[in-house]
Amino acid sequence: MVIPPSDKPNQIFDPKRVEAVRQTLLLDTKAEEAFDRLTNMAARILSAPISLVSLIDIDRQFVKSSKGTTVDNVPLSHSICKHVVATGEPLVISDARQHPLVSNNPAISAYDVVGYLGMPISTSDGFNVGSLCVIDTEVRHWSEDEINIIRDLTSSVMMEIELRVQMRLEKEAGRKLSTTEVYGTQTPDDDDHFGIYQIIQKIGTGGMADVYLA
């Protein structure tokens, strides 16, 4: 399956989007088990040598979590994930060397990128702050099932990010977020700070089950 390049406007330099990235408070932070677990899962399930959770800042790609590489910062000139964030749509590439959108990207030779599958990490407010991607060093024809797996795992990444934002806002308000509020069935008050919406993905033998807290 090939998803063609989008004609949507580039969102990379939108000040509101950049501010949403900064508000995650994840730029230049250390690795965390919650994110590493998801990149490891993505690489393992799709049998891909490399997987990344990245945030796209105004001039760079910050790698929050990775499997199969030690790269932590990528200039936008070398970023393929920036195209995912720019359009807010999946980017499915079998052979980056032949793809019109990225064939001239220096990452192909610098990082041995050939097959690429990336999904946008989008906030509940509609801002694309980053991407979850898997990379192969060989030509890769991604299946519909593999695309859906990455889509589900990306929702889990966004849940982790917005949960941290919610907890920080609650702490700033002098009120701790209880276990019931995060995992129970009740919804936050209507005046909850910034209208954060959380998608909690539970992964089990039956697949991905969504629990929405609105």
Salt bridges, closest charged atoms under 4 A:
ASP28 OD1 - ARG60 NH1 2.76
GLU32 OE2 - LYS64 NZ 2.83
GLU32 OE1 - ARG164 NH2 2.89
GLU33 OE2 - ARG37 NH1 3.78
ASP57 OD1 - ARG22 NH2 2.87
ASP57 OD2 - ARG60 NE 3.59
GLU89 OE2 - LYS8 NZ 3.60
ASP95 OD1 - ARG97 NE 2.87
ASP136 OD2 - ARG140 NH1 2.99
GLU146 OE2 - ARG140 NH2 2.89
GLU160 OE1 - ARG164 NH1 2.80
GLU170 OE1 - ARG175 NH2 2.97
GLU172 OE2 - ARG168 NH1 3.55
GLU181 OE2 - ARG175 NH1 2.97
ASP192 OD1 - ARG175 NH2 3.99
